[in-house]
């Protein structure tokens, strides 16, 4: 289309026909002619069905007519409706696709885009993937404006900054970058802007696409961006000097930078007394390494290092394995694959029956395999304990990483025993130490060690002790609590 043809300088019906021509076939395009005589005016209103509140549109046109008749002049804006002018056909099409109603009047060289959007979507519900017993229960939805409002409700600060980036050559998608000015390090904010500006795709379906583009390591099983569906976690991260990335159409938010220890902390740790959070965090750290190493250690002890087992236990385990036709490594890999298949099947089934099928299926298949002499009872116990250990991890990305790491560790244990487990474990820790998340070491504040930040890693210190924000994020304003360490009691 030439630039002259794209400019709105024609009768309203001509503009409507040109818009319809660009969108055709478009059965959901609605065109409503309007006209009145006092003062004399006519035009058309265009919108896409399902994206606009039609009742509010009709009320806006009625108010516009009444206001125009009272002043004997034709104001081109309806009272109480946010609007902006558009001068080209392409701008009118873009406004329609964003959920606005386009109102064109005969004889005018501009049109009006009325913000009457009411896109389909679900209401705010409880968090499904991050449930807690205490604290807020709201979760993000698929509407960017509503998600931003939920964060603003918690952070009533004029220094909360929101920058919008549009990504998508064919179907544009709005990406919101949130940070707290005066707290977040500007180099991190600039790096987020730079990485988002380098994304050139036709369409963004979910926040996971953004995450894969902006991740620091190209190939790593460990999550270097934290994802959440809870607005309270986003607000807490912003006040620590981190940056949040929200994607329109996705109910999850990405937060950067992130460290390994953050994946083992739960929102509920901060909604209960610190003395109760301590054993739970220790348990999660233990369960992560148990979910990765437990099957491998069992295979290594039975294959190469039987002398490390007490004699009564060794006799009992040997009796269980008598008659098993497969080596221990094949037995372990088969049970791990079967358990993962049952867990995946439970995820794909409806929620009402998915958990029951996965639990019952595990019990039935495990019992049948033991009765048939294909696996030993000890192996069933080890694999089941490994699955339970992985369920205690709060971060879904870390759960998936632990599930993947089980298999190479079992292979190393079956081939080289405890020596293979030790060598692969050292390589894994070395790999984790080399990772960075937007410039922040992945194992910090453990390596490199920052003693001041250890108050919120393995333990959760009382709030009155965490007077400063984490040093690892290099916040501009590191002071979080400027008052005394505790509130003294008044004398009796």
Secondary structure, 3 states (H helix, E strand, C coil): CCHHHHECCCCHHHHHHHHHHHHCCCCCEEEEEEEEECCEEEEEEEEECCCECHHHHHHHHHHHHHHHHHHCCCCCCCCCCCEEEECEHHHHHHHHHCCCEEEEECCCCCEEEECCECCCCCCCCECCCCCCCCCCCECCCCCHHHHHHHHHHHCCCCCEEEEEEEECCCECEEEEEEEECCCCCHHHHHHHHHHHHCCCCCECCCHHHHHHHHCCCCCCCCCCCEEECCHHHHHHHHCCCCEEEEECCCCCEEEECCCCHHHHCCHHHHCCCHHHHHHHHHHHHHHHHHHHHHHHHHHHHHHCCHHHCCHHHHHHHHHHHCCCCCCHHHHHHHHHHHHHHHHHHHHHCCHHHHHHHHHHHHHHHHHHHHHCCCCCHHHHHHHHHHHHHHHCCCCHHHHHHHHHHHHHHHHHHHHHCHHHHHHHHHHHHHHHHHCEECCEECCCECCCECHHHHHHCCCCCCHHHCCECCHHHCCCCCECCCCCCCCCCCCC
